[in-house]
Amino acid sequence: MRTELQTELQEIKQLLLLNNKTVLTPDEVSLMYGLSKDYLYHLTSERVIPFHKPNGKKIFFDKEEVENRIPSKKHSKKQRCTI
């Protein structure tokens, strides 16, 4: 139980640190938005999410561009209307 709490605390710390960054790596985008890296790379190959390759090898993401382009989970489920 203690190990689980430590792991969750570490993840929360990472998310708080990422909140201040403007340029993100694929690992950071996966962590922040709960996406698998495979799905993230799929989104880049389909040109859904813009990315940058400043040195021609590693890819980076602008946080604001990612936030504007990632499909929202909130809109993917139909909401029930209760009267």
Residue pairs with C-beta under 8 A, 6 or more apart in sequence:
11 31
14 31
15 31
15 32
18 24
18 28
18 31
18 32
21 28
21 63
22 62
22 63
22 64
23 60
23 61
23 62
23 63
24 32
24 60
24 61
24 62
24 63
24 66
25 58
25 60
25 61
26 37
26 40
26 41
26 59
26 61
27 37
29 35
29 40
29 61
29 66
30 36
30 37
30 40
33 66
33 70
35 43
35 70
40 49
43 49
43 69
43 70
44 51
44 59
48 69
48 71
49 61
49 65
49 66
49 69
49 70
50 61
50 62
50 65
50 69
51 59
51 60
51 61
52 59
52 60
52 61
52 62
53 59
53 60
54 60
